[in-house]
Amino acid sequence: MKALYYPHTDIVNPVIIKNALLLWDCIETIVPNLRWKPDGIPDDPLLNEAVDLVVRRRVPTIAEQRLAHEMLQKAIESGLPSQLLHASPRIWREVQFLVYTEKFLPITWSMLKNHGLATPSPSTSHYEHEVPVAVTFLMMSALADSCAGTQVQKVTDRVDVYSFLAEHCANVLGSPYVQGFDASQVTPAYDRLVSISLEVLDAREVPLRKLVELRKRELRTGGSDFSAMRRRYHKTLESYLRSIGKEAKSEGDVRELERQFREDMKQDLSDLKAELGLASKRALLSKEVVLSALILAGSLSSPIAGLTTLSTTVGGIGVIPLMKTAVEYRGARREALRRHTMSWLFLGTAGRIAPV
């Protein structure tokens, strides 16, 4: 369960990093080669730690580059790049982006140069080409599609760009375009659904420190419980995103789906708290806890049937019964957390992340 970030080589948006910590095993970025290093490192040590936890580098395979080439070839044959260049905002037409040569096949660069869409950069190394802005985004969209396939979630923080591209691609290809419901525009709905989840918890956000702590705990414990909670939360968000993408035909439909999501999360959180509260009450009212409390208070002066000699004579009176109760409580708490969608965010917003 992972995501692929595009169009840029490195992720500088902290919101993308926080979403990656919340939702995915890892988030990949497309790099030209395994030797590639980011130009700059964030000043925030915590953000750097988060990046180390979830960001992975992805070098396109020859097969993926070939598929991207075929997509771009069809786009050029349809006249799409020239349409994009003509319709793109003025500021896009005044600059060109540098694209790493190694991300694409030599035959792709030859095709782009033959159509006047790319030139080797004279001011940088031979590993980069200058490409018009709109064409750059089109190229990276094709490469992201080929790298992600059907099983990896694509993530972008350039929704404005890909909304523009989607609309003009639809116009050139003669297909309908529905504002707000193409794949690039559905991606930000993750942010929206996370925000709704946090509203249910009466929290504005999950602190980055908590997310880093959760993911580190996941790694230290082998990940089974924490991963299960994170994946359950992600699965629920993904289900609602599919509903938005497939079923919503208007803004009213989107609002109704969001209302349903909010109500479902409220109910899930309520059920979770009820189960955790029940587990706590059962532990507090258990025979072992009550008897141990009486012994420690001095109310009983002799051993009680059912309490071992060790538990009534060694230092901490009632240690063994209390340990038994603690194990039972942790088991009940663990099962409650594993069953509920909101458990992952609940732990992330809690004052202390208790073991599961």
C-alpha positions as a printed NumPy array, in Angstrom:
array([[  0.   ,   0.   ,   0.   ],
       [  1.996,   2.925,  -1.3  ],
       [  1.708,   6.178,  -3.224],
       [  3.654,   7.866,  -6.01 ],
       [  4.282,  11.613,  -5.9  ],
       [  4.594,  13.678,  -9.075],
       [  5.485,  15.861, -11.017],
       [  8.558,  17.096,  -9.128],
       [ 11.574,  15.017,  -8.201],
       [ 11.495,  15.87 ,  -4.518],
       [  8.656,  16.505,  -2.06 ],
       [  8.866,  19.899,  -0.387],
       [  5.206,  20.168,   0.644],
       [  4.837,  19.165,   4.351],
       [  1.137,  18.362,   3.816],
       [  2.098,  15.578,   1.394],
       [  4.57 ,  14.203,   3.958],
       [  1.94 ,  14.269,   6.737],
       [ -0.582,  12.493,   4.515],
       [  2.049,   9.883,   3.695],
       [  2.657,   9.289,   7.414],
       [ -1.083,   8.994,   7.97 ],
       [ -2.002,   6.762,   5.051],
       [  0.672,   4.869,   3.14 ],
       [  3.465,   2.4  ,   3.827],
       [  5.665,   4.715,   1.774],
       [  5.47 ,   7.402,  -0.88 ],
       [  7.786,   7.217,  -3.89 ],
       [  9.282,  10.026,  -5.935],
       [ 10.54 ,   9.577,  -9.492],
       [ 14.296,  10.161,  -9.669],
       [ 16.719,   9.884, -12.617],
       [ 19.059,   7.418, -10.894],
       [ 19.825,   5.923,  -7.492],
       [ 22.74 ,   8.34 ,  -7.04 ],
       [ 20.41 ,  11.339,  -7.141],
       [ 20.416,  13.621,  -4.093],
       [ 17.886,  16.372,  -3.312],
       [ 19.034,  19.935,  -3.953],
       [ 18.084,  21.135,  -0.489],
       [ 17.298,  19.579,   2.884],
       [ 14.466,  21.073,   4.973],
       [ 15.613,  23.074,   7.985],
       [ 13.135,  21.257,  10.243],
       [ 14.823,  18.154,  11.776],
       [ 11.408,  16.598,  12.494],
       [ 10.358,  16.974,   8.853],
       [ 13.654,  15.39 ,   7.782],
       [ 12.953,  12.462,  10.107],
       [  9.478,  12.114,   8.596],
       [ 10.947,  12.102,   5.077],
       [ 13.411,   9.377,   6.06 ],
       [ 10.542,   7.282,   7.444],
       [  8.207,   7.307,   4.437],
       [  9.825,   8.706,   1.256],
       [ 11.456,   6.263,  -1.159],
       [ 13.234,   6.928,  -4.455],
       [ 11.853,   5.321,  -7.616],
       [ 13.907,   4.951, -10.812],
       [ 11.679,   4.201, -13.831],
       [ 12.299,   0.871, -15.539],
       [ 12.853,   0.569, -19.282],
       [  9.344,  -0.881, -19.642],
       [  7.84 ,   2.078, -17.77 ],
       [  9.813,   4.544, -19.869],
       [  8.668,   2.773, -23.026],
       [  5.021,   3.001, -21.937],
       [  5.458,   6.719, -21.174],
       [  7.007,   7.173, -24.621],
       [  4.002,   5.547, -26.277],
       [  1.625,   7.832, -24.354],
       [  3.582,  10.924, -25.38 ],
       [  3.793,   9.741, -28.989],
       [ -0.003,   9.441, -29.156],
       [ -0.363,  12.866, -27.535],
       [  1.913,  14.46 , -30.141],
       [  0.097,  12.716, -32.98 ],
       [ -3.207,  14.135, -31.67 ],
       [ -1.788,  17.653, -31.552],
       [ -2.191,  17.914, -27.787],
       [  1.167,  19.593, -26.929],
       [  0.631,  22.438, -29.409],
       [ -2.893,  22.928, -28.037],
       [ -1.544,  23.066, -24.506],
       [  1.179,  25.531, -25.445],
       [ -1.365,  27.794, -27.121],
       [ -3.849,  27.667, -24.226],
       [ -1.434,  27.689, -21.295],
       [ -1.155,  30.743, -18.995],
       [  1.231,  33.46 , -20.135],
       [  3.648,  32.845, -17.276],
       [  4.043,  29.242, -18.44 ],
       [  4.948,  30.37 , -21.946],
       [  7.676,  32.683, -20.663],
       [  9.748,  30.008, -18.884],
       [ 10.975,  26.479, -19.445],
       [ 11.571,  23.734, -16.916],
       [ 14.647,  21.567, -16.622],
       [ 13.909,  17.847, -16.889],
       [ 16.403,  15.115, -16.023],
       [ 17.36 ,  13.348, -19.237],
       [ 17.6  ,   9.919, -17.57 ],
       [ 13.906,   9.873, -16.639],
       [ 12.969,   9.22 , -20.271],
       [ 14.284,   7.1  , -23.14 ],
       [ 16.677,   8.594, -25.737],
       [ 14.027,   7.933, -28.401],
       [ 11.588,  10.083, -26.416],
       [ 14.025,  12.991, -26.336],
       [ 14.661,  12.629, -30.057],
       [ 10.911,  12.756, -30.721],
       [ 10.457,  15.833, -28.521],
       [ 13.422,  17.644, -30.114],
       [ 12.173,  16.835, -33.62 ],
       [  8.863,  18.547, -32.742],
       [ 10.576,  21.549, -31.151],
       [  9.433,  20.592, -27.653],
       [ 12.81 ,  20.076, -25.961],
       [ 16.4  ,  21.267, -26.221],
       [ 19.515,  20.232, -24.29 ],
       [ 20.188,  22.833, -21.621],
       [ 23.271,  24.921, -22.488],
       [ 23.665,  26.268, -18.951],
       [ 23.606,  22.975, -17.033],
       [ 25.   ,  19.493, -17.335],
       [ 24.16 ,  17.229, -20.273],
       [ 21.834,  15.346, -17.903],
       [ 19.082,  17.964, -18.288],
       [ 16.797,  19.28 , -21.044],
       [ 14.791,  22.494, -21.261],
       [ 11.099,  21.817, -21.876],
       [  8.05 ,  24.156, -22.   ],
       [  6.148,  24.115, -18.706],
       [  2.916,  22.58 , -20.055],
       [  4.839,  19.852, -21.898],
       [  6.901,  19.11 , -18.772],
       [  3.769,  18.471, -16.75 ],
       [  2.349,  16.332, -19.558],
       [  5.551,  14.273, -19.661],
       [  5.586,  13.708, -15.907],
       [  1.904,  12.779, -15.934],
       [  2.607,  10.085, -18.542],
       [  5.611,   8.809, -16.585],
       [  3.646,   8.788, -13.319],
       [  0.824,   6.844, -14.993],
       [  3.242,   4.226, -16.278],
       [  5.094,   3.916, -12.936],
       [  1.951,   3.818, -10.778],
       [ -0.031,   1.352, -12.86 ],
       [ -3.374,   0.47 , -11.319],
       [ -2.233,  -0.465,  -7.811],
       [ -0.37 ,   2.647,  -6.625],
       [ -2.131,   5.868,  -5.609],
       [ -0.853,   8.922,  -7.496],
       [ -0.412,  12.059,  -5.407],
       [  0.24 ,  15.611,  -6.594],
       [  0.294,  19.037,  -5.015],
       [ -0.08 ,  20.693,  -8.447],
       [ -3.826,  20.227,  -8.717],
       [ -4.195,  23.52 , -10.602],
       [ -1.844,  22.263, -13.294],
       [ -3.432,  18.854, -13.736],
       [ -6.943,  20.271, -13.691],
       [ -5.864,  22.459, -16.615],
       [ -4.29 ,  19.517, -18.424],
       [ -7.317,  17.256, -17.841],
       [ -9.716,  19.823, -19.25 ],
       [ -7.657,  20.451, -22.379],
       [ -6.952,  16.763, -22.918],
       [-10.708,  16.18 , -22.843],
       [-11.275,  18.964, -25.37 ],
       [ -8.63 ,  17.658, -27.78 ],
       [ -9.758,  14.033, -27.492],
       [-13.455,  14.926, -27.673],
       [-14.369,  13.39 , -24.309],
       [-16.525,  15.024, -21.625],
       [-14.825,  16.851, -18.784],
       [-16.601,  17.176, -15.43 ],
       [-15.102,  19.867, -13.205],
       [-13.926,  18.423,  -9.912],
       [-14.101,  14.707, -10.621],
       [-11.022,  13.706, -12.64 ],
       [ -8.302,  11.703, -10.89 ],
       [ -5.974,  14.649, -10.293],
       [ -8.73 ,  16.606,  -8.587],
       [ -9.921,  13.737,  -6.417],
       [ -6.457,  13.48 ,  -4.803],
       [ -6.932,  16.611,  -2.624],
       [-10.091,  14.994,  -1.25 ],
       [ -7.74 ,  12.965,   0.956],
       [ -6.907,  16.241,   2.698],
       [-10.608,  17.052,   2.96 ],
       [-11.563,  13.666,   4.439],
       [ -8.642,  13.762,   6.881],
       [ -9.823,  17.226,   7.962],
       [-13.366,  15.934,   8.493],
       [-11.975,  13.042,  10.551],
       [-10.075,  15.492,  12.728],
       [-13.162,  17.684,  13.161],
       [-14.918,  14.625,  14.565],
       [-12.053,  14.325,  17.068],
       [-12.258,  18.063,  17.894],
       [ -8.731,  18.488,  16.599],
       [ -7.462,  20.764,  13.853],
       [ -4.593,  18.486,  12.896],
       [ -2.436,  15.598,  13.965],
       [  0.901,  17.025,  15.125],
       [  3.815,  15.962,  12.943],
       [  5.629,  14.833,  16.099],
       [  2.786,  12.403,  16.882],
       [  2.769,  10.999,  13.36 ],
       [  6.524,  10.435,  13.439],
       [  6.166,   8.774,  16.862],
       [  3.38 ,   6.517,  15.56 ],
       [  5.379,   5.423,  12.515],
       [  8.5  ,   4.798,  14.587],
       [  6.433,   2.73 ,  17.015],
       [  5.046,   0.829,  14.027],
       [  8.579,  -0.017,  12.889],
       [  9.797,  -0.994,  16.369],
       [  6.879,  -3.334,  17.043],
       [  6.961,  -5.065,  13.692],
       [  3.992,  -3.021,  12.565],
       [  1.117,  -5.501,  12.758],
       [ -1.278,  -3.576,  15.033],
       [ -0.317,  -0.076,  13.971],
       [ -0.222,  -1.035,  10.292],
       [ -3.654,  -2.641,  10.574],
       [ -5.114,   0.547,  12.065],
       [ -3.476,   2.783,   9.46 ],
       [ -4.607,   0.572,   6.591],
       [ -8.164,   0.378,   7.893],
       [ -8.308,   4.187,   8.026],
       [ -6.824,   4.477,   4.521],
       [ -9.232,   1.864,   3.166],
       [-12.216,   3.832,   4.48 ],
       [-10.969,   7.087,   2.942],
       [-10.271,   5.323,  -0.345],
       [-13.8  ,   3.894,  -0.386],
       [-15.304,   7.362,  -0.025],
       [-12.963,   8.752,  -2.674],
       [-14.16 ,   6.075,  -5.085],
       [-17.737,   7.101,  -4.329],
       [-16.878,  10.734,  -5.025],
       [-15.135,   9.828,  -8.281],
       [-17.782,   7.401,  -9.57 ],
       [-21.105,   8.457,  -8.074],
       [-20.982,  12.222,  -7.523],
       [-22.484,  14.223, -10.371],
       [-22.732,  17.584,  -8.624],
       [-21.354,  19.573,  -5.71 ],
       [-24.479,  18.59 ,  -3.78 ],
       [-23.578,  14.925,  -4.229],
       [-20.087,  15.605,  -2.873],
       [-21.504,  17.404,   0.164],
       [-23.864,  14.521,   0.85 ],
       [-21.047,  11.955,   0.624],
       [-18.964,  14.084,   2.972],
       [-21.905,  14.308,   5.389],
       [-22.218,  10.516,   5.322],
       [-18.49 ,  10.193,   5.939],
       [-18.659,  12.59 ,   8.901],
       [-21.581,  10.71 ,  10.453],
       [-19.896,   7.337,   9.948],
       [-16.699,   8.619,  11.585],
       [-18.683,  10.065,  14.522],
       [-20.384,   6.736,  15.077],
       [-17.137,   4.804,  14.761],
       [-15.391,   7.092,  17.25 ],
       [-18.307,   6.82 ,  19.659],
       [-18.24 ,   3.022,  19.434],
       [-14.463,   2.981,  19.906],
       [-14.627,   5.169,  23.018],
       [-17.447,   3.044,  24.42 ],
       [-15.417,  -0.151,  23.94 ],
       [-12.288,   1.4  ,  25.45 ],
       [-14.345,   2.686,  28.381],
       [-15.902,  -0.731,  28.905],
       [-12.45 ,  -2.35 ,  28.871],
       [-11.265,   0.154,  31.518],
       [-14.318,  -0.438,  33.746],
       [-13.932,  -4.196,  33.525],
       [-10.286,  -3.892,  34.52 ],
       [-11.01 ,  -1.538,  37.428],
       [-13.862,  -3.688,  38.744],
       [-12.101,  -7.01 ,  38.292],
       [-11.728,  -9.279,  41.312],
       [ -7.935,  -9.075,  41.15 ],
       [ -7.82 ,  -5.265,  41.177],
       [-10.396,  -4.942,  43.967],
       [ -8.703,  -7.508,  46.207],
       [ -5.242,  -6.091,  45.559],
       [ -6.487,  -2.615,  46.424],
       [ -7.968,  -3.911,  49.689],
       [ -4.75 ,  -5.673,  50.61 ],
       [ -2.619,  -2.621,  49.828],
       [ -4.969,  -0.454,  51.884],
       [ -4.445,  -2.694,  54.887],
       [ -8.071,  -3.77 ,  55.025],
       [ -7.071,  -7.412,  54.884],
       [ -4.352,  -8.866,  57.084],
       [ -4.221, -12.439,  55.842],
       [ -3.903, -14.147,  52.443],
       [ -7.053, -14.522,  50.401],
       [ -7.957, -17.715,  48.563],
       [ -7.02 , -17.332,  44.934],
       [ -4.037, -15.054,  45.563],
       [ -0.689, -16.818,  45.421],
       [  1.8  , -16.785,  48.266],
       [  4.168, -14.81 ,  46.069],
       [  1.595, -12.128,  45.357],
       [  0.835, -11.596,  49.043],
       [  4.333, -11.715,  50.473],
       [  6.777, -10.195,  48.004],
       [  7.167,  -6.416,  48.026],
       [  4.413,  -5.26 ,  45.687],
       [  1.399,  -7.05 ,  47.106],
       [ -0.989,  -8.159,  44.401],
       [  1.581,  -7.844,  41.586],
       [  0.651, -11.095,  39.834],
       [ -3.111, -10.515,  39.868],
       [ -2.602,  -6.941,  38.685],
       [ -0.352,  -8.137,  35.875],
       [ -3.057, -10.598,  34.825],
       [ -5.634,  -7.816,  34.777],
       [ -3.29 ,  -5.517,  32.853],
       [ -2.744,  -8.174,  30.2  ],
       [ -6.485,  -8.718,  29.86 ],
       [ -7.084,  -4.961,  29.624],
       [ -4.418,  -4.496,  26.976],
       [ -5.919,  -7.37 ,  25.001],
       [ -9.408,  -5.834,  25.114],
       [ -7.998,  -2.409,  24.237],
       [ -5.995,  -3.859,  21.368],
       [ -9.02 ,  -5.606,  19.892],
       [-11.113,  -2.44 ,  20.167],
       [ -8.447,  -0.362,  18.417],
       [ -8.002,  -2.906,  15.643],
       [-11.719,  -2.931,  14.817],
       [-12.297,   0.797,  14.282],
       [-11.53 ,   3.199,  11.439],
       [-10.816,   6.143,  13.742],
       [ -8.266,   4.316,  15.929],
       [ -5.266,   5.535,  13.94 ],
       [ -6.207,   9.214,  14.251],
       [ -7.381,   8.663,  17.831],
       [ -3.878,   7.509,  18.773],
       [ -2.311,  10.336,  16.766],
       [ -4.235,  13.013,  18.658],
       [ -3.967,  11.41 ,  22.104],
       [ -1.745,  13.007,  24.732],
       [  0.283,   9.811,  25.015],
       [  0.611,   6.899,  22.637],
       [  0.038,   3.912,  24.89 ],
       [  1.198,   0.437,  23.78 ],
       [ -1.171,  -1.837,  21.89 ]])
